[in-house]
Amino acid sequence: MKTVKITAKEGKIVVPNANKEGQGYIRVEQVTFDMENGYLNERKRSALIGGSIESLNRMVEAMGLKEGSDLPGQIVVNESTDKPYEAAKQKIVILNKGKENEQTVEITHGGAPVYSVATYTADQTKVDVRLEADQKFSKEERVQAAAENTNIPA
C-alpha cells in the first residue's frame, strides 16, 4: 500500500490559509522512484490537503496524526494546458543547473504552456497524467537532468 508522510510547519500539522479565513491545509510528502535512460531517480513530491480548519483538526485527532505519520494514499501529478489556478506557473526544466551555461526551458504541448499540479489522493489506482512536450531533449540532457533530479518530460 502506498503512503504519504504528514509534515509540520513550525510544529503545527494543520496550517491556516493566510488568504481564506477558517480554511487551512495539511502538507504531505511522498518519495517516488522512476527510471530514465537506465538511471534511477528518487523524487520527492508534496501536496496540500485543503479544508476547513475545523475538519482538518477533527481528521488529525480521529486518525492520531502527527508529524511523520503515514497516511494511506499517494501524490499524483496531472499536467494540463489549462491553467489550474490564477497564480499557477508554467512547467520549466533547468538544464546544467548551477553551472555557467544553466538554461531554463519553458515546457509547451501543442504550442500551449504546460501546467503541473500535484494532488493527494487516497485512491491507490490513480496514475500520473503527463503531456508530451513540444521540446525534445537529447539522451545526454536526459541523463544529466536525471542526475540533477530535474524531471524532463517525454
Stockholm file with secondary structure:
# STOCKHOLM 1.0

chainA/1-154         MKTVKITAKEGKIVVPNANKEGQGYIRVEQVTFDMENGYLNERKRSALIGGSIESLNRMVEAMGLKEGSDLPGQIVVNESTDKPYEAAKQKIVILNKGKENEQTVEITHGGAPVYSVATYTADQTKVDVRLEADQKFSKEERVQAAAENTNIPA
#=GR chainA/1-154 SS CCEEEECCBTTBSSEECTTSTTEEEEEEEEEEEEEETTEEEEEEEEEEEEEEHHHHHHHHHHHTCCTTCEEECEEEEEEESSCSSTTCCCCEEEESTTSTTCEEEECEETTEECEEEEEEESCTTCCCBCCCCSSCCCHHHHHHHHHTTCCCCC
#=GC SS_cons         CCEEEECCBTTBSSEECTTSTTEEEEEEEEEEEEEETTEEEEEEEEEEEEEEHHHHHHHHHHHTCCTTCEEECEEEEEEESSCSSTTCCCCEEEESTTSTTCEEEECEETTEECEEEEEEESCTTCCCBCCCCSSCCCHHHHHHHHHTTCCCCC
//
